[in-house]
C-alpha cells in the first residue's frame, strides 16, 4: 500500500491490519512512562488515533479533535500513538494545555505490527483503528494523503452502530 505526502508516494512497511483482523498486542509508554498494553484498554471499545508527527499542524488538529469528541463519548477508550519521543509529546501537550493518553513508540514496534510505518520517512501513516472488547478490529482508516485529516465521525459510528 502506498501513502502520499503532498503527492509524493511512499510505501508502508507491510499491508496494514484490516477490519476483521485480531489486533496485535502492544507495550507502549505514556508521558509518565506508565506501560500500557492493548489488553488493558479493552474493557470497552478502543479508538487508536495514529499520527505521523505530533509537532505538525494536521497531527495537532487530529489529536485535538479526537480529544474533544472523546471527552463527550464515554462508551470507548481513546489513545493517540506516534513515534515521537516522550519529550516531544510532553512539550506538545503542555503547549496545547491537554491531558490525554498519548503513547510514544520511538522503536516503531506498533508501526511495524500494525503495518503503518513508512520506513523512508520514519513516521507512521495517519490512521485510525477501532478495536472491540474482543480485540477485533471493527474499523480502520489509513488516510491516503498524509496532509489530510481522518474521518472522525466514522470512527465513532463504528462503536455506536456495532
PyMOL commands that set and color helices and strands:
alter all, ss='L'
color gray80, all
select helices_A, chain A and resi 38-41+57-71+86-96+109-114+152-160
alter helices_A, ss='H'
color red, helices_A
select strands_A, chain A and resi 2-5+8-11+27-29+35-37+45-50+76-82+102-104+117-118+123-124+127-131+137-142
alter strands_A, ss='S'
color yellow, strands_A
deselect
rebuild
show_as cartoon
